[in-house]
Amino acid sequence: MTFDKEEGYALSTAQHSTAQHSTAQHSTAQHSTAQHSTAQHSTAQHSTAQHSDK
């Protein structure tokens, strides 16, 4: 019974550590995407302005 309790604690700690690491990577990916999206949006507006001028 003591062995089972110790194994459960180790598993819980490992999962907690992984969850925090995953969140950090996810946050970076979302931030990068947001900036990229803005750059693309700016290009689309520029293209439309040139087309209207013609």
mmCIF entry with sequence, helices, sheets and N, C-alpha, C, O atoms, coordinates in Angstrom:
data_MODEL
# 
_entry.id   MODEL 
# 
_entity.id                         1 
_entity.type                       polymer 
_entity.pdbx_number_of_molecules   1 
# 
_entity_poly.entity_id                      1 
_entity_poly.type                           'polypeptide(L)' 
_entity_poly.nstd_linkage                   no 
_entity_poly.nstd_monomer                   no 
_entity_poly.pdbx_seq_one_letter_code       MTFDKEEGYALSTAQHSTAQHSTAQHSTAQHSTAQHSTAQHSTAQHSTAQHSDK 
_entity_poly.pdbx_seq_one_letter_code_can   MTFDKEEGYALSTAQHSTAQHSTAQHSTAQHSTAQHSTAQHSTAQHSTAQHSDK 
_entity_poly.pdbx_strand_id                 A 
# 
loop_
_entity_poly_seq.entity_id 
_entity_poly_seq.num 
_entity_poly_seq.mon_id 
_entity_poly_seq.hetero 
1 1  MET n 
1 2  THR n 
1 3  PHE n 
1 4  ASP n 
1 5  LYS n 
1 6  GLU n 
1 7  GLU n 
1 8  GLY n 
1 9  TYR n 
1 10 ALA n 
1 11 LEU n 
1 12 SER n 
1 13 THR n 
1 14 ALA n 
1 15 GLN n 
1 16 HIS n 
1 17 SER n 
1 18 THR n 
1 19 ALA n 
1 20 GLN n 
1 21 HIS n 
1 22 SER n 
1 23 THR n 
1 24 ALA n 
1 25 GLN n 
1 26 HIS n 
1 27 SER n 
1 28 THR n 
1 29 ALA n 
1 30 GLN n 
1 31 HIS n 
1 32 SER n 
1 33 THR n 
1 34 ALA n 
1 35 GLN n 
1 36 HIS n 
1 37 SER n 
1 38 THR n 
1 39 ALA n 
1 40 GLN n 
1 41 HIS n 
1 42 SER n 
1 43 THR n 
1 44 ALA n 
1 45 GLN n 
1 46 HIS n 
1 47 SER n 
1 48 THR n 
1 49 ALA n 
1 50 GLN n 
1 51 HIS n 
1 52 SER n 
1 53 ASP n 
1 54 LYS n 
# 
_struct_asym.id          A 
_struct_asym.entity_id   1 
# 
_struct_conf.conf_type_id            HELX_P 
_struct_conf.id                      HELX_P1 
_struct_conf.pdbx_PDB_helix_id       AA1 
_struct_conf.beg_label_comp_id       THR 
_struct_conf.beg_label_asym_id       A 
_struct_conf.beg_label_seq_id        2 
_struct_conf.pdbx_beg_PDB_ins_code   ? 
_struct_conf.end_label_comp_id       ASP 
_struct_conf.end_label_asym_id       A 
_struct_conf.end_label_seq_id        53 
_struct_conf.pdbx_end_PDB_ins_code   ? 
_struct_conf.beg_auth_comp_id        THR 
_struct_conf.beg_auth_asym_id        A 
_struct_conf.beg_auth_seq_id         2 
_struct_conf.end_auth_comp_id        ASP 
_struct_conf.end_auth_asym_id        A 
_struct_conf.end_auth_seq_id         53 
_struct_conf.pdbx_PDB_helix_class    1 
_struct_conf.details                 ? 
_struct_conf.pdbx_PDB_helix_length   52 
# 
_struct_conf_type.id          HELX_P 
_struct_conf_type.criteria    ? 
_struct_conf_type.reference   ? 
# 
loop_
_atom_site.group_PDB 
_atom_site.id 
_atom_site.type_symbol 
_atom_site.label_atom_id 
_atom_site.label_alt_id 
_atom_site.label_comp_id 
_atom_site.label_asym_id 
_atom_site.label_entity_id 
_atom_site.label_seq_id 
_atom_site.pdbx_PDB_ins_code 
_atom_site.Cartn_x 
_atom_site.Cartn_y 
_atom_site.Cartn_z 
_atom_site.occupancy 
_atom_site.B_iso_or_equiv 
_atom_site.pdbx_formal_charge 
_atom_site.auth_seq_id 
_atom_site.auth_comp_id 
_atom_site.auth_asym_id 
_atom_site.auth_atom_id 
_atom_site.pdbx_PDB_model_num 
ATOM 1   N N  . MET A 1 1  ? 0.838  -1.198 0.000   1.00 0.00 ? 1  MET A N  1 
ATOM 2   C CA . MET A 1 1  ? 0.000  0.000  0.000   1.00 0.00 ? 1  MET A CA 1 
ATOM 3   C C  . MET A 1 1  ? 0.888  1.270  0.000   1.00 0.00 ? 1  MET A C  1 
ATOM 4   O O  . MET A 1 1  ? 0.534  2.287  -0.596  1.00 0.00 ? 1  MET A O  1 
ATOM 5   N N  . THR A 1 2  ? 2.014  1.184  0.664   1.00 0.00 ? 2  THR A N  1 
ATOM 6   C CA . THR A 1 2  ? 2.910  2.344  0.705   1.00 0.00 ? 2  THR A CA 1 
ATOM 7   C C  . THR A 1 2  ? 3.504  2.609  -0.668  1.00 0.00 ? 2  THR A C  1 
ATOM 8   O O  . THR A 1 2  ? 3.722  3.759  -1.049  1.00 0.00 ? 2  THR A O  1 
ATOM 9   N N  . PHE A 1 3  ? 3.763  1.541  -1.409  1.00 0.00 ? 3  PHE A N  1 
ATOM 10  C CA . PHE A 1 3  ? 4.366  1.669  -2.741  1.00 0.00 ? 3  PHE A CA 1 
ATOM 11  C C  . PHE A 1 3  ? 3.399  2.370  -3.699  1.00 0.00 ? 3  PHE A C  1 
ATOM 12  O O  . PHE A 1 3  ? 3.795  3.195  -4.523  1.00 0.00 ? 3  PHE A O  1 
ATOM 13  N N  . ASP A 1 4  ? 2.123  2.014  -3.563  1.00 0.00 ? 4  ASP A N  1 
ATOM 14  C CA . ASP A 1 4  ? 1.098  2.580  -4.446  1.00 0.00 ? 4  ASP A CA 1 
ATOM 15  C C  . ASP A 1 4  ? 0.954  4.080  -4.201  1.00 0.00 ? 4  ASP A C  1 
ATOM 16  O O  . ASP A 1 4  ? 0.783  4.850  -5.146  1.00 0.00 ? 4  ASP A O  1 
ATOM 17  N N  . LYS A 1 5  ? 1.023  4.496  -2.946  1.00 0.00 ? 5  LYS A N  1 
ATOM 18  C CA . LYS A 1 5  ? 0.862  5.908  -2.605  1.00 0.00 ? 5  LYS A CA 1 
ATOM 19  C C  . LYS A 1 5  ? 2.039  6.730  -3.141  1.00 0.00 ? 5  LYS A C  1 
ATOM 20  O O  . LYS A 1 5  ? 1.860  7.848  -3.623  1.00 0.00 ? 5  LYS A O  1 
ATOM 21  N N  . GLU A 1 6  ? 3.227  6.167  -3.052  1.00 0.00 ? 6  GLU A N  1 
ATOM 22  C CA . GLU A 1 6  ? 4.418  6.896  -3.507  1.00 0.00 ? 6  GLU A CA 1 
ATOM 23  C C  . GLU A 1 6  ? 4.403  7.053  -5.028  1.00 0.00 ? 6  GLU A C  1 
ATOM 24  O O  . GLU A 1 6  ? 4.793  8.093  -5.559  1.00 0.00 ? 6  GLU A O  1 
ATOM 25  N N  . GLU A 1 7  ? 3.955  6.023  -5.709  1.00 0.00 ? 7  GLU A N  1 
ATOM 26  C CA . GLU A 1 7  ? 3.917  6.069  -7.179  1.00 0.00 ? 7  GLU A CA 1 
ATOM 27  C C  . GLU A 1 7  ? 2.882  7.106  -7.641  1.00 0.00 ? 7  GLU A C  1 
ATOM 28  O O  . GLU A 1 7  ? 3.115  7.830  -8.609  1.00 0.00 ? 7  GLU A O  1 
ATOM 29  N N  . GLY A 1 8  ? 1.760  7.170  -6.956  1.00 0.00 ? 8  GLY A N  1 
ATOM 30  C CA . GLY A 1 8  ? 0.711  8.124  -7.310  1.00 0.00 ? 8  GLY A CA 1 
ATOM 31  C C  . GLY A 1 8  ? 1.187  9.552  -7.150  1.00 0.00 ? 8  GLY A C  1 
ATOM 32  O O  . GLY A 1 8  ? 0.828  10.417 -7.950  1.00 0.00 ? 8  GLY A O  1 
ATOM 33  N N  . TYR A 1 9  ? 1.993  9.815  -6.127  1.00 0.00 ? 9  TYR A N  1 
ATOM 34  C CA . TYR A 1 9  ? 2.501  11.166 -5.874  1.00 0.00 ? 9  TYR A CA 1 
ATOM 35  C C  . TYR A 1 9  ? 3.477  11.584 -6.977  1.00 0.00 ? 9  TYR A C  1 
ATOM 36  O O  . TYR A 1 9  ? 3.458  12.725 -7.440  1.00 0.00 ? 9  TYR A O  1 
ATOM 37  N N  . ALA A 1 10 ? 4.317  10.653 -7.384  1.00 0.00 ? 10 ALA A N  1 
ATOM 38  C CA . ALA A 1 10 ? 5.305  10.943 -8.427  1.00 0.00 ? 10 ALA A CA 1 
ATOM 39  C C  . ALA A 1 10 ? 4.597  11.239 -9.748  1.00 0.00 ? 10 ALA A C  1 
ATOM 40  O O  . ALA A 1 10 ? 5.015  12.121 -10.498 1.00 0.00 ? 10 ALA A O  1 
ATOM 41  N N  . LEU A 1 11 ? 3.544  10.510 -10.023 1.00 0.00 ? 11 LEU A N  1 
ATOM 42  C CA . LEU A 1 11 ? 2.807  10.693 -11.274 1.00 0.00 ? 11 LEU A CA 1 
ATOM 43  C C  . LEU A 1 11 ? 2.105  12.059 -11.270 1.00 0.00 ? 11 LEU A C  1 
ATOM 44  O O  . LEU A 1 11 ? 2.081  12.757 -12.284 1.00 0.00 ? 11 LEU A O  1 
ATOM 45  N N  . SER A 1 12 ? 1.540  12.425 -10.125 1.00 0.00 ? 12 SER A N  1 
ATOM 46  C CA . SER A 1 12 ? 0.830  13.694 -10.000 1.00 0.00 ? 12 SER A CA 1 
ATOM 47  C C  . SER A 1 12 ? 1.792  14.864 -10.202 1.00 0.00 ? 12 SER A C  1 
ATOM 48  O O  . SER A 1 12 ? 1.444  15.848 -10.854 1.00 0.00 ? 12 SER A O  1 
ATOM 49  N N  . THR A 1 13 ? 2.978  14.761 -9.654  1.00 0.00 ? 13 THR A N  1 
ATOM 50  C CA . THR A 1 13 ? 3.971  15.832 -9.775  1.00 0.00 ? 13 THR A CA 1 
ATOM 51  C C  . THR A 1 13 ? 4.429  15.967 -11.217 1.00 0.00 ? 13 THR A C  1 
ATOM 52  O O  . THR A 1 13 ? 4.605  17.080 -11.714 1.00 0.00 ? 13 THR A O  1 
ATOM 53  N N  . ALA A 1 14 ? 4.622  14.849 -11.885 1.00 0.00 ? 14 ALA A N  1 
ATOM 54  C CA . ALA A 1 14 ? 5.076  14.868 -13.274 1.00 0.00 ? 14 ALA A CA 1 
ATOM 55  C C  . ALA A 1 14 ? 4.022  15.514 -14.170 1.00 0.00 ? 14 ALA A C  1 
ATOM 56  O O  . ALA A 1 14 ? 4.360  16.274 -15.077 1.00 0.00 ? 14 ALA A O  1 
ATOM 57  N N  . GLN A 1 15 ? 2.768  15.220 -13.925 1.00 0.00 ? 15 GLN A N  1 
ATOM 58  C CA . GLN A 1 15 ? 1.695  15.778 -14.739 1.00 0.00 ? 15 GLN A CA 1 
ATOM 59  C C  . GLN A 1 15 ? 1.583  17.292 -14.526 1.00 0.00 ? 15 GLN A C  1 
ATOM 60  O O  . GLN A 1 15 ? 1.322  18.042 -15.467 1.00 0.00 ? 15 GLN A O  1 
ATOM 61  N N  . HIS A 1 16 ? 1.781  17.725 -13.290 1.00 0.00 ? 16 HIS A N  1 
ATOM 62  C CA . HIS A 1 16 ? 1.686  19.149 -12.976 1.00 0.00 ? 16 HIS A CA 1 
ATOM 63  C C  . HIS A 1 16 ? 2.791  19.923 -13.696 1.00 0.00 ? 16 HIS A C  1 
ATOM 64  O O  . HIS A 1 16 ? 2.555  21.002 -14.240 1.00 0.00 ? 16 HIS A O  1 
ATOM 65  N N  . SER A 1 17 ? 3.975  19.370 -13.692 1.00 0.00 ? 17 SER A N  1 
ATOM 66  C CA . SER A 1 17 ? 5.122  20.011 -14.328 1.00 0.00 ? 17 SER A CA 1 
ATOM 67  C C  . SER A 1 17 ? 4.896  20.106 -15.839 1.00 0.00 ? 17 SER A C  1 
ATOM 68  O O  . SER A 1 17 ? 5.205  21.124 -16.458 1.00 0.00 ? 17 SER A O  1 
ATOM 69  N N  . THR A 1 18 ? 4.365  19.055 -16.412 1.00 0.00 ? 18 THR A N  1 
ATOM 70  C CA . THR A 1 18 ? 4.118  19.022 -17.860 1.00 0.00 ? 18 THR A CA 1 
ATOM 71  C C  . THR A 1 18 ? 3.053  20.049 -18.248 1.00 0.00 ? 18 THR A C  1 
ATOM 72  O O  . THR A 1 18 ? 3.165  20.702 -19.285 1.00 0.00 ? 18 THR A O  1 
ATOM 73  N N  . ALA A 1 19 ? 2.040  20.188 -17.428 1.00 0.00 ? 19 ALA A N  1 
ATOM 74  C CA . ALA A 1 19 ? 0.957  21.122 -17.729 1.00 0.00 ? 19 ALA A CA 1 
ATOM 75  C C  . ALA A 1 19 ? 1.478  22.554 -17.771 1.00 0.00 ? 19 ALA A C  1 
ATOM 76  O O  . ALA A 1 19 ? 1.082  23.337 -18.635 1.00 0.00 ? 19 ALA A O  1 
ATOM 77  N N  . GLN A 1 20 ? 2.367  22.898 -16.838 1.00 0.00 ? 20 GLN A N  1 
ATOM 78  C CA . GLN A 1 20 ? 2.908  24.251 -16.796 1.00 0.00 ? 20 GLN A CA 1 
ATOM 79  C C  . GLN A 1 20 ? 3.803  24.514 -18.002 1.00 0.00 ? 20 GLN A C  1 
ATOM 80  O O  . GLN A 1 20 ? 3.784  25.605 -18.571 1.00 0.00 ? 20 GLN A O  1 
ATOM 81  N N  . HIS A 1 21 ? 4.569  23.532 -18.379 1.00 0.00 ? 21 HIS A N  1 
ATOM 82  C CA . HIS A 1 21 ? 5.479  23.674 -19.522 1.00 0.00 ? 21 HIS A CA 1 
ATOM 83  C C  . HIS A 1 21 ? 4.662  23.842 -20.808 1.00 0.00 ? 21 HIS A C  1 
ATOM 84  O O  . HIS A 1 21 ? 4.999  24.655 -21.669 1.00 0.00 ? 21 HIS A O  1 
ATOM 85  N N  . SER A 1 22 ? 3.609  23.077 -20.920 1.00 0.00 ? 22 SER A N  1 
ATOM 86  C CA . SER A 1 22 ? 2.761  23.112 -22.114 1.00 0.00 ? 22 SER A CA 1 
ATOM 87  C C  . SER A 1 22 ? 2.106  24.489 -22.257 1.00 0.00 ? 22 SER A C  1 
ATOM 88  O O  . SER A 1 22 ? 1.971  25.008 -23.365 1.00 0.00 ? 22 SER A O  1 
ATOM 89  N N  . THR A 1 23 ? 1.707  25.063 -21.145 1.00 0.00 ? 23 THR A N  1 
ATOM 90  C CA . THR A 1 23 ? 1.050  26.373 -21.174 1.00 0.00 ? 23 THR A CA 1 
ATOM 91  C C  . THR A 1 23 ? 2.015  27.451 -21.659 1.00 0.00 ? 23 THR A C  1 
ATOM 92  O O  . THR A 1 23 ? 1.628  28.340 -22.418 1.00 0.00 ? 23 THR A O  1 
ATOM 93  N N  . ALA A 1 24 ? 3.256  27.374 -21.225 1.00 0.00 ? 24 ALA A N  1 
ATOM 94  C CA . ALA A 1 24 ? 4.255  28.376 -21.614 1.00 0.00 ? 24 ALA A CA 1 
ATOM 95  C C  . ALA A 1 24 ? 4.487  28.332 -23.122 1.00 0.00 ? 24 ALA A C  1 
ATOM 96  O O  . ALA A 1 24 ? 4.592  29.374 -23.768 1.00 0.00 ? 24 ALA A O  1 
ATOM 97  N N  . GLN A 1 25 ? 4.566  27.141 -23.673 1.00 0.00 ? 25 GLN A N  1 
ATOM 98  C CA . GLN A 1 25 ? 4.798  27.000 -25.105 1.00 0.00 ? 25 GLN A CA 1 
ATOM 99  C C  . GLN A 1 25 ? 3.562  27.464 -25.880 1.00 0.00 ? 25 GLN A C  1 
ATOM 100 O O  . GLN A 1 25 ? 3.681  28.081 -26.938 1.00 0.00 ? 25 GLN A O  1 
ATOM 101 N N  . HIS A 1 26 ? 2.395  27.165 -25.351 1.00 0.00 ? 26 HIS A N  1 
ATOM 102 C CA . HIS A 1 26 ? 1.149  27.525 -26.033 1.00 0.00 ? 26 HIS A CA 1 
ATOM 103 C C  . HIS A 1 26 ? 0.997  29.055 -26.088 1.00 0.00 ? 26 HIS A C  1 
ATOM 104 O O  . HIS A 1 26 ? 0.556  29.615 -27.091 1.00 0.00 ? 26 HIS A O  1 
ATOM 105 N N  . SER A 1 27 ? 1.371  29.702 -24.998 1.00 0.00 ? 27 SER A N  1 
ATOM 106 C CA . SER A 1 27 ? 1.259  31.150 -24.916 1.00 0.00 ? 27 SER A CA 1 
ATOM 107 C C  . SER A 1 27 ? 2.149  31.814 -25.970 1.00 0.00 ? 27 SER A C  1 
ATOM 108 O O  . SER A 1 27 ? 1.747  32.792 -26.600 1.00 0.00 ? 27 SER A O  1 
ATOM 109 N N  . THR A 1 28 ? 3.335  31.289 -26.153 1.00 0.00 ? 28 THR A N  1 
ATOM 110 C CA . THR A 1 28 ? 4.278  31.848 -27.131 1.00 0.00 ? 28 THR A CA 1 
ATOM 111 C C  . THR A 1 28 ? 3.728  31.673 -28.543 1.00 0.00 ? 28 THR A C  1 
ATOM 112 O O  . THR A 1 28 ? 3.844  32.573 -29.375 1.00 0.00 ? 28 THR A O  1 
ATOM 113 N N  . ALA A 1 29 ? 3.138  30.532 -28.807 1.00 0.00 ? 29 ALA A N  1 
ATOM 114 C CA . ALA A 1 29 ? 2.615  30.247 -30.142 1.00 0.00 ? 29 ALA A CA 1 
ATOM 115 C C  . ALA A 1 29 ? 1.462  31.195 -30.468 1.00 0.00 ? 29 ALA A C  1 
ATOM 116 O O  . ALA A 1 29 ? 1.355  31.695 -31.588 1.00 0.00 ? 29 ALA A O  1 
ATOM 117 N N  . GLN A 1 30 ? 0.601  31.437 -29.477 1.00 0.00 ? 30 GLN A N  1 
ATOM 118 C CA . GLN A 1 30 ? -0.538 32.311 -29.711 1.00 0.00 ? 30 GLN A CA 1 
ATOM 119 C C  . GLN A 1 30 ? -0.090 33.754 -29.931 1.00 0.00 ? 30 GLN A C  1 
ATOM 120 O O  . GLN A 1 30 ? -0.660 34.465 -30.759 1.00 0.00 ? 30 GLN A O  1 
ATOM 121 N N  . HIS A 1 31 ? 0.925  34.183 -29.195 1.00 0.00 ? 31 HIS A N  1 
ATOM 122 C CA . HIS A 1 31 ? 1.428  35.549 -29.318 1.00 0.00 ? 31 HIS A CA 1 
ATOM 123 C C  . HIS A 1 31 ? 2.037  35.758 -30.707 1.00 0.00 ? 31 HIS A C  1 
ATOM 124 O O  . HIS A 1 31 ? 1.835  36.793 -31.343 1.00 0.00 ? 31 HIS A O  1 
ATOM 125 N N  . SER A 1 32 ? 2.774  34.768 -31.151 1.00 0.00 ? 32 SER A N  1 
ATOM 126 C CA . SER A 1 32 ? 3.428  34.844 -32.458 1.00 0.00 ? 32 SER A CA 1 
ATOM 127 C C  . SER A 1 32 ? 2.363  34.913 -33.563 1.00 0.00 ? 32 SER A C  1 
ATOM 128 O O  . SER A 1 32 ? 2.507  35.660 -34.531 1.00 0.00 ? 32 SER A O  1 
ATOM 129 N N  . THR A 1 33 ? 1.312  34.136 -33.403 1.00 0.00 ? 33 THR A N  1 
ATOM 130 C CA . THR A 1 33 ? 0.245  34.097 -34.406 1.00 0.00 ? 33 THR A CA 1 
ATOM 131 C C  . THR A 1 33 ? -0.487 35.441 -34.467 1.00 0.00 ? 33 THR A C  1 
ATOM 132 O O  . THR A 1 33 ? -0.851 35.904 -35.547 1.00 0.00 ? 33 THR A O  1 
ATOM 133 N N  . ALA A 1 34 ? -0.696 36.054 -33.323 1.00 0.00 ? 34 ALA A N  1 
ATOM 134 C CA . ALA A 1 34 ? -1.408 37.325 -33.271 1.00 0.00 ? 34 ALA A CA 1 
ATOM 135 C C  . ALA A 1 34 ? -0.632 38.404 -34.018 1.00 0.00 ? 34 ALA A C  1 
ATOM 136 O O  . ALA A 1 34 ? -1.223 39.200 -34.748 1.00 0.00 ? 34 ALA A O  1 
ATOM 137 N N  . GLN A 1 35 ? 0.676  38.437 -33.844 1.00 0.00 ? 35 GLN A N  1 
ATOM 138 C CA . GLN A 1 35 ? 1.496  39.441 -34.512 1.00 0.00 ? 35 GLN A CA 1 
ATOM 139 C C  . GLN A 1 35 ? 1.536  39.180 -36.014 1.00 0.00 ? 35 GLN A C  1 
ATOM 140 O O  . GLN A 1 35 ? 1.511  40.110 -36.820 1.00 0.00 ? 35 GLN A O  1 
ATOM 141 N N  . HIS A 1 36 ? 1.598  37.915 -36.373 1.00 0.00 ? 36 HIS A N  1 
ATOM 142 C CA . HIS A 1 36 ? 1.654  37.541 -37.788 1.00 0.00 ? 36 HIS A CA 1 
ATOM 143 C C  . HIS A 1 36 ? 0.335  37.931 -38.469 1.00 0.00 ? 36 HIS A C  1 
ATOM 144 O O  . HIS A 1 36 ? 0.328  38.417 -39.600 1.00 0.00 ? 36 HIS A O  1 
ATOM 145 N N  . SER A 1 37 ? -0.753 37.716 -37.777 1.00 0.00 ? 37 SER A N  1 
ATOM 146 C CA . SER A 1 37 ? -2.072 38.009 -38.328 1.00 0.00 ? 37 SER A CA 1 
ATOM 147 C C  . SER A 1 37 ? -2.204 39.510 -38.609 1.00 0.00 ? 37 SER A C  1 
ATOM 148 O O  . SER A 1 37 ? -2.792 39.906 -39.614 1.00 0.00 ? 37 SER A O  1 
ATOM 149 N N  . THR A 1 38 ? -1.667 40.322 -37.736 1.00 0.00 ? 38 THR A N  1 
ATOM 150 C CA . THR A 1 38 ? -1.738 41.775 -37.909 1.00 0.00 ? 38 THR A CA 1 
ATOM 151 C C  . THR A 1 38 ? -0.959 42.201 -39.149 1.00 0.00 ? 38 THR A C  1 
ATOM 152 O O  . THR A 1 38 ? -1.402 43.074 -39.896 1.00 0.00 ? 38 THR A O  1 
ATOM 153 N N  . ALA A 1 39 ? 0.193  41.588 -39.364 1.00 0.00 ? 39 ALA A N  1 
ATOM 154 C CA . ALA A 1 39 ? 1.025  41.930 -40.519 1.00 0.00 ? 39 ALA A CA 1 
ATOM 155 C C  . ALA A 1 39 ? 0.293  41.579 -41.814 1.00 0.00 ? 39 ALA A C  1 
ATOM 156 O O  . ALA A 1 39 ? 0.341  42.332 -42.787 1.00 0.00 ? 39 ALA A O  1 
ATOM 157 N N  . GLN A 1 40 ? -0.373 40.445 -41.817 1.00 0.00 ? 40 GLN A N  1 
ATOM 158 C CA . GLN A 1 40 ? -1.097 40.014 -43.003 1.00 0.00 ? 40 GLN A CA 1 
ATOM 159 C C  . GLN A 1 40 ? -2.288 40.941 -43.249 1.00 0.00 ? 40 GLN A C  1 
ATOM 160 O O  . GLN A 1 40 ? -2.602 41.262 -44.395 1.00 0.00 ? 40 GLN A O  1 
ATOM 161 N N  . HIS A 1 41 ? -2.940 41.363 -42.183 1.00 0.00 ? 41 HIS A N  1 
ATOM 162 C CA . HIS A 1 41 ? -4.101 42.240 -42.315 1.00 0.00 ? 41 HIS A CA 1 
ATOM 163 C C  . HIS A 1 41 ? -3.679 43.581 -42.931 1.00 0.00 ? 41 HIS A C  1 
ATOM 164 O O  . HIS A 1 41 ? -4.383 44.144 -43.769 1.00 0.00 ? 41 HIS A O  1 
ATOM 165 N N  . SER A 1 42 ? -2.531 44.070 -42.502 1.00 0.00 ? 42 SER A N  1 
ATOM 166 C CA . SER A 1 42 ? -2.017 45.340 -42.995 1.00 0.00 ? 42 SER A CA 1 
ATOM 167 C C  . SER A 1 42 ? -1.736 45.239 -44.496 1.00 0.00 ? 42 SER A C  1 
ATOM 168 O O  . SER A 1 42 ? -1.996 46.178 -45.248 1.00 0.00 ? 42 SER A O  1 
ATOM 169 N N  . THR A 1 43 ? -1.213 44.109 -44.915 1.00 0.00 ? 43 THR A N  1 
ATOM 170 C CA . THR A 1 43 ? -0.896 43.897 -46.331 1.00 0.00 ? 43 THR A CA 1 
ATOM 171 C C  . THR A 1 43 ? -2.183 43.869 -47.161 1.00 0.00 ? 43 THR A C  1 
ATOM 172 O O  . THR A 1 43 ? -2.218 44.390 -48.276 1.00 0.00 ? 43 THR A O  1 
ATOM 173 N N  . ALA A 1 44 ? -3.214 43.272 -46.626 1.00 0.00 ? 44 ALA A N  1 
ATOM 174 C CA . ALA A 1 44 ? -4.477 43.156 -47.349 1.00 0.00 ? 44 ALA A CA 1 
ATOM 175 C C  . ALA A 1 44 ? -5.084 44.542 -47.573 1.00 0.00 ? 44 ALA A C  1 
ATOM 176 O O  . ALA A 1 44 ? -5.625 44.818 -48.643 1.00 0.00 ? 44 ALA A O  1 
ATOM 177 N N  . GLN A 1 45 ? -4.996 45.402 -46.575 1.00 0.00 ? 45 GLN A N  1 
ATOM 178 C CA . GLN A 1 45 ? -5.540 46.747 -46.697 1.00 0.00 ? 45 GLN A CA 1 
ATOM 179 C C  . GLN A 1 45 ? -4.736 47.562 -47.706 1.00 0.00 ? 45 GLN A C  1 
ATOM 180 O O  . GLN A 1 45 ? -5.297 48.354 -48.463 1.00 0.00 ? 45 GLN A O  1 
ATOM 181 N N  . HIS A 1 46 ? -3.438 47.367 -47.712 1.00 0.00 ? 46 HIS A N  1 
ATOM 182 C CA . HIS A 1 46 ? -2.562 48.092 -48.640 1.00 0.00 ? 46 HIS A CA 1 
ATOM 183 C C  . HIS A 1 46 ? -2.900 47.699 -50.081 1.00 0.00 ? 46 HIS A C  1 
ATOM 184 O O  . HIS A 1 46 ? -2.962 48.542 -50.976 1.00 0.00 ? 46 HIS A O  1 
ATOM 185 N N  . SER A 1 47 ? -3.114 46.414 -50.276 1.00 0.00 ? 47 SER A N  1 
ATOM 186 C CA . SER A 1 47 ? -3.430 45.898 -51.607 1.00 0.00 ? 47 SER A CA 1 
ATOM 187 C C  . SER A 1 47 ? -4.761 46.493 -52.093 1.00 0.00 ? 47 SER A C  1 
ATOM 188 O O  . SER A 1 47 ? -4.894 46.840 -53.267 1.00 0.00 ? 47 SER A O  1 
ATOM 189 N N  . THR A 1 48 ? -5.715 46.606 -51.214 1.00 0.00 ? 48 THR A N  1 
ATOM 190 C CA . THR A 1 48 ? -7.027 47.138 -51.578 1.00 0.00 ? 48 THR A CA 1 
ATOM 191 C C  . THR A 1 48 ? -6.919 48.616 -51.954 1.00 0.00 ? 48 THR A C  1 
ATOM 192 O O  . THR A 1 48 ? -7.581 49.067 -52.889 1.00 0.00 ? 48 THR A O  1 
ATOM 193 N N  . ALA A 1 49 ? -6.101 49.360 -51.244 1.00 0.00 ? 49 ALA A N  1 
ATOM 194 C CA . ALA A 1 49 ? -5.945 50.792 -51.509 1.00 0.00 ? 49 ALA A CA 1 
ATOM 195 C C  . ALA A 1 49 ? -5.348 51.008 -52.895 1.00 0.00 ? 49 ALA A C  1 
ATOM 196 O O  . ALA A 1 49 ? -5.760 51.920 -53.612 1.00 0.00 ? 49 ALA A O  1 
ATOM 197 N N  . GLN A 1 50 ? -4.389 50.184 -53.272 1.00 0.00 ? 50 GLN A N  1 
ATOM 198 C CA . GLN A 1 50 ? -3.744 50.319 -54.569 1.00 0.00 ? 50 GLN A CA 1 
ATOM 199 C C  . GLN A 1 50 ? -4.739 49.986 -55.681 1.00 0.00 ? 50 GLN A C  1 
ATOM 200 O O  . GLN A 1 50 ? -4.751 50.621 -56.735 1.00 0.00 ? 50 GLN A O  1 
ATOM 201 N N  . HIS A 1 51 ? -5.565 48.983 -55.424 1.00 0.00 ? 51 HIS A N  1 
ATOM 202 C CA . HIS A 1 51 ? -6.536 48.554 -56.436 1.00 0.00 ? 51 HIS A CA 1 
ATOM 203 C C  . HIS A 1 51 ? -7.570 49.674 -56.660 1.00 0.00 ? 51 HIS A C  1 
ATOM 204 O O  . HIS A 1 51 ? -7.991 49.925 -57.790 1.00 0.00 ? 51 HIS A O  1 
ATOM 205 N N  . SER A 1 52 ? -7.961 50.327 -55.587 1.00 0.00 ? 52 SER A N  1 
ATOM 206 C CA . SER A 1 52 ? -8.956 51.384 -55.663 1.00 0.00 ? 52 SER A CA 1 
ATOM 207 C C  . SER A 1 52 ? -8.392 52.571 -56.448 1.00 0.00 ? 52 SER A C  1 
ATOM 208 O O  . SER A 1 52 ? -9.118 53.225 -57.196 1.00 0.00 ? 52 SER A O  1 
ATOM 209 N N  . ASP A 1 53 ? -7.116 52.841 -56.279 1.00 0.00 ? 53 ASP A N  1 
ATOM 210 C CA . ASP A 1 53 ? -6.468 53.959 -56.961 1.00 0.00 ? 53 ASP A CA 1 
ATOM 211 C C  . ASP A 1 53 ? -6.474 53.744 -58.478 1.00 0.00 ? 53 ASP A C  1 
ATOM 212 O O  . ASP A 1 53 ? -6.605 54.688 -59.258 1.00 0.00 ? 53 ASP A O  1 
ATOM 213 N N  . LYS A 1 54 ? -6.331 52.494 -58.863 1.00 0.00 ? 54 LYS A N  1 
ATOM 214 C CA . LYS A 1 54 ? -6.288 52.165 -60.290 1.00 0.00 ? 54 LYS A CA 1 
ATOM 215 C C  . LYS A 1 54 ? -7.681 52.356 -60.891 1.00 0.00 ? 54 LYS A C  1 
ATOM 216 O O  . LYS A 1 54 ? -7.874 52.134 -62.086 1.00 0.00 ? 54 LYS A O  1 
# 
